[in-house]
């Protein structure tokens, strides 16, 4: 998890070190983040 814009938004990413890729899984406010199950978050 990363805090963005002076802690206004949160970002969840998945990192694939082997391929050197970063997948953005979630971007949202703190209230939206509270509704997400972080280990299983998926945008699809």
C-alpha positions in Angstrom: 0.0 0.0 0.0 1.2 3.5 -0.8 -0.3 6.8 0.4 -0.8 9.4 -2.4 -1.6 13.1 -2.4 -0.8 13.8 1.2 -2.5 10.7 2.4 -5.7 11.4 0.5 -5.6 8.3 -1.7 -4.2 4.8 -1.4 -2.7 2.6 -4.0 -2.4 -1.2 -4.0 0.0 -2.8 -6.4 1.3 -6.3 -7.2 4.9 -6.6 -8.1 6.3 -9.3 -10.4 10.1 -9.2 -9.7 10.9 -11.8 -12.3 9.5 -9.7 -15.2 10.1 -6.3 -13.5 6.4 -5.4 -13.8 4.1 -3.5 -11.4 0.4 -4.1 -11.6 -1.9 -1.4 -10.2 -4.7 -3.3 -8.4 -6.5 -0.4 -6.7 -6.5 3.4 -6.4 -9.1 5.0 -4.1 -9.9 7.1 -1.1 -9.4 5.8 2.4 -13.2 5.1 2.8 -13.1 3.0 -0.5 -9.9 1.2 0.7 -11.7 0.2 4.0 -14.2 -1.7 1.9 -11.5 -3.7 0.0 -10.1 -7.1 1.1 -6.5 -6.2 0.3 -5.0 -9.7 -0.1 -7.7 -10.6 -2.7 -8.3 -7.3 -4.4 -8.8 -7.6 -8.2 -10.2 -5.0 -10.6 -11.8 -7.6 -12.9 
